[in-house]
Amino acid sequence: MMGIIETFKAGGSVMYILLICSICVASIMIERIMFYKRAGKNIDAFVSKLPEIMQGKDFNDLLLEVKEENNIAAMIVEEGIQAAIKGQNTTVAIDTAYSVGAESLRARLSYLSMIVTLAPLLGLLGTIAGMISSFNVFSLQAGQPLAITGGIGEALIATATGLCVAIFALVVHTWFAAQVDHLLTVMERACSHVEAEIKQRGL
């Protein structure tokens, strides 16, 4: 029975590309987990109590309080309050902050989508290349069926590896997509609260 290194080598040169893809998925997963943890820190509780926090407070005092919160919704609230203090268009400031936040949440997820599609194709390519080599060997070793069956078995390693990488990327992408949807929903609530408060004050 082949070891891990022998199995890897048996899959052909495409295995190195699949290895790079799996490392990319793992790197993106670690980076995004850390980012979403910071972006969503205490965010639900903060947005839930936001109307109460803003009620009757001076915007300068409110700004100081909001800056203590370290999440992506607080960033939107901060931009809206700063625009109100400066007499700028608060709707534009809030919408811009929301767009910037949404873009940062979706960053690098497209790479995961690409790997989900690319990895099985690379695996299939490696398998086809391996089967072509196996048929060439079979033509040289007529009457030895094991020459081709063994070669095909090794060639299928690339397909199996490609599917494993794709499944890994798909699971990670699906999980992150759910995280992004939740954070975007909470951010929209924060936008609504800030805009309502600013409108109520006639600013």
Contacts in CASP RR format, 6 or more apart in sequence:
PFRMAT RR
TARGET T0000
AUTHOR 0000-0000-0000
METHOD contacts of the structure
MODEL  1
MMGIIETFKAGGSVMYILLICSICVASIMIERIMFYKRAGKNIDAFVSKL
PEIMQGKDFNDLLLEVKEENNIAAMIVEEGIQAAIKGQNTTVAIDTAYSV
GAESLRARLSYLSMIVTLAPLLGLLGTIAGMISSFNVFSLQAGQPLAITG
GIGEALIATATGLCVAIFALVVHTWFAAQVDHLLTVMERACSHVEAEIKQ
RGL
2 10 0 8 1.000
7 157 0 8 1.000
8 15 0 8 1.000
8 19 0 8 1.000
9 15 0 8 1.000
10 154 0 8 1.000
10 157 0 8 1.000
11 126 0 8 1.000
11 130 0 8 1.000
11 154 0 8 1.000
11 155 0 8 1.000
11 157 0 8 1.000
11 158 0 8 1.000
11 161 0 8 1.000
12 126 0 8 1.000
12 129 0 8 1.000
12 130 0 8 1.000
12 157 0 8 1.000
12 158 0 8 1.000
13 126 0 8 1.000
14 122 0 8 1.000
14 123 0 8 1.000
14 125 0 8 1.000
14 126 0 8 1.000
14 129 0 8 1.000
14 158 0 8 1.000
15 157 0 8 1.000
15 158 0 8 1.000
15 161 0 8 1.000
17 122 0 8 1.000
18 119 0 8 1.000
18 122 0 8 1.000
18 123 0 8 1.000
18 158 0 8 1.000
18 161 0 8 1.000
18 162 0 8 1.000
18 165 0 8 1.000
21 115 0 8 1.000
21 118 0 8 1.000
21 119 0 8 1.000
21 122 0 8 1.000
21 165 0 8 1.000
21 169 0 8 1.000
22 165 0 8 1.000
22 168 0 8 1.000
24 111 0 8 1.000
24 115 0 8 1.000
25 112 0 8 1.000
25 115 0 8 1.000
25 165 0 8 1.000
25 168 0 8 1.000
25 169 0 8 1.000
25 172 0 8 1.000
28 108 0 8 1.000
28 111 0 8 1.000
28 112 0 8 1.000
28 172 0 8 1.000
29 172 0 8 1.000
31 108 0 8 1.000
32 108 0 8 1.000
32 109 0 8 1.000
32 176 0 8 1.000
35 104 0 8 1.000
36 105 0 8 1.000
36 176 0 8 1.000
36 179 0 8 1.000
36 183 0 8 1.000
38 70 0 8 1.000
38 71 0 8 1.000
39 71 0 8 1.000
39 72 0 8 1.000
39 104 0 8 1.000
39 105 0 8 1.000
39 183 0 8 1.000
40 71 0 8 1.000
40 72 0 8 1.000
40 73 0 8 1.000
40 183 0 8 1.000
40 186 0 8 1.000
41 70 0 8 1.000
41 71 0 8 1.000
42 69 0 8 1.000
42 71 0 8 1.000
43 71 0 8 1.000
43 72 0 8 1.000
43 73 0 8 1.000
43 74 0 8 1.000
43 183 0 8 1.000
43 186 0 8 1.000
44 186 0 8 1.000
46 69 0 8 1.000
46 71 0 8 1.000
46 73 0 8 1.000
46 74 0 8 1.000
47 73 0 8 1.000
47 186 0 8 1.000
47 189 0 8 1.000
47 190 0 8 1.000
47 193 0 8 1.000
50 77 0 8 1.000
50 190 0 8 1.000
50 193 0 8 1.000
50 194 0 8 1.000
51 193 0 8 1.000
51 196 0 8 1.000
51 197 0 8 1.000
53 62 0 8 1.000
53 65 0 8 1.000
53 66 0 8 1.000
54 62 0 8 1.000
54 193 0 8 1.000
54 194 0 8 1.000
54 197 0 8 1.000
55 197 0 8 1.000
57 65 0 8 1.000
59 81 0 8 1.000
59 84 0 8 1.000
59 85 0 8 1.000
60 85 0 8 1.000
62 81 0 8 1.000
63 78 0 8 1.000
63 81 0 8 1.000
63 82 0 8 1.000
63 85 0 8 1.000
66 74 0 8 1.000
66 77 0 8 1.000
66 78 0 8 1.000
66 81 0 8 1.000
67 74 0 8 1.000
67 78 0 8 1.000
72 101 0 8 1.000
72 104 0 8 1.000
72 105 0 8 1.000
72 183 0 8 1.000
72 187 0 8 1.000
73 186 0 8 1.000
73 187 0 8 1.000
73 189 0 8 1.000
73 190 0 8 1.000
74 190 0 8 1.000
75 97 0 8 1.000
75 101 0 8 1.000
76 94 0 8 1.000
76 97 0 8 1.000
76 98 0 8 1.000
76 101 0 8 1.000
76 187 0 8 1.000
76 190 0 8 1.000
76 191 0 8 1.000
76 194 0 8 1.000
77 190 0 8 1.000
77 193 0 8 1.000
77 194 0 8 1.000
78 97 0 8 1.000
79 93 0 8 1.000
79 94 0 8 1.000
79 96 0 8 1.000
79 97 0 8 1.000
80 90 0 8 1.000
80 93 0 8 1.000
80 94 0 8 1.000
80 97 0 8 1.000
80 194 0 8 1.000
80 198 0 8 1.000
81 194 0 8 1.000
82 93 0 8 1.000
83 89 0 8 1.000
83 90 0 8 1.000
83 92 0 8 1.000
83 93 0 8 1.000
83 94 0 8 1.000
84 90 0 8 1.000
84 198 0 8 1.000
84 201 0 8 1.000
84 203 0 8 1.000
87 203 0 8 1.000
90 194 0 8 1.000
90 195 0 8 1.000
90 198 0 8 1.000
90 203 0 8 1.000
91 195 0 8 1.000
94 191 0 8 1.000
94 194 0 8 1.000
94 195 0 8 1.000
95 191 0 8 1.000
98 187 0 8 1.000
98 188 0 8 1.000
98 191 0 8 1.000
101 187 0 8 1.000
102 184 0 8 1.000
102 187 0 8 1.000
105 180 0 8 1.000
105 183 0 8 1.000
105 184 0 8 1.000
106 180 0 8 1.000
109 173 0 8 1.000
109 176 0 8 1.000
109 177 0 8 1.000
109 180 0 8 1.000
112 169 0 8 1.000
112 170 0 8 1.000
112 172 0 8 1.000
112 173 0 8 1.000
112 176 0 8 1.000
113 173 0 8 1.000
115 165 0 8 1.000
115 166 0 8 1.000
115 169 0 8 1.000
116 166 0 8 1.000
116 169 0 8 1.000
116 170 0 8 1.000
116 173 0 8 1.000
117 166 0 8 1.000
119 162 0 8 1.000
119 163 0 8 1.000
119 165 0 8 1.000
119 166 0 8 1.000
119 169 0 8 1.000
120 159 0 8 1.000
120 162 0 8 1.000
120 163 0 8 1.000
120 166 0 8 1.000
122 158 0 8 1.000
122 162 0 8 1.000
123 158 0 8 1.000
123 159 0 8 1.000
123 161 0 8 1.000
123 162 0 8 1.000
123 163 0 8 1.000
124 158 0 8 1.000
124 159 0 8 1.000
125 158 0 8 1.000
126 155 0 8 1.000
126 158 0 8 1.000
126 159 0 8 1.000
127 155 0 8 1.000
127 156 0 8 1.000
127 158 0 8 1.000
127 159 0 8 1.000
128 155 0 8 1.000
129 155 0 8 1.000
130 151 0 8 1.000
130 152 0 8 1.000
130 154 0 8 1.000
130 155 0 8 1.000
130 158 0 8 1.000
131 151 0 8 1.000
131 152 0 8 1.000
131 155 0 8 1.000
133 151 0 8 1.000
133 155 0 8 1.000
134 147 0 8 1.000
134 148 0 8 1.000
134 150 0 8 1.000
134 151 0 8 1.000
134 152 0 8 1.000
134 154 0 8 1.000
134 155 0 8 1.000
135 148 0 8 1.000
137 147 0 8 1.000
137 148 0 8 1.000
137 151 0 8 1.000
138 144 0 8 1.000
138 145 0 8 1.000
138 147 0 8 1.000
138 148 0 8 1.000
141 147 0 8 1.000
END
